[in-house]
Amino acid sequence: MRRKGDLPKKPCATCGRPFAWRKKWADVWDEVKYCSERCRRDRGRKARDEQADAS
């Protein structure tokens, strides 16, 4: 059995936090970009907030 520390990790595209491989993502690991449903929903929010601050 693998330990959680041995599993592959990648950074979330929205928040930048690292997240680990999950069994349900085994077939689509290369396509997974977000650590959670919340980050997936908020994916464009960060860019919009930065544009608003720049204006």
Secondary structure by P-SEA (a helix, b strand, c coil): cccccccbbbbbccccbbbbbcccccccccccccccaaaaaacaaaaaaaaaaac
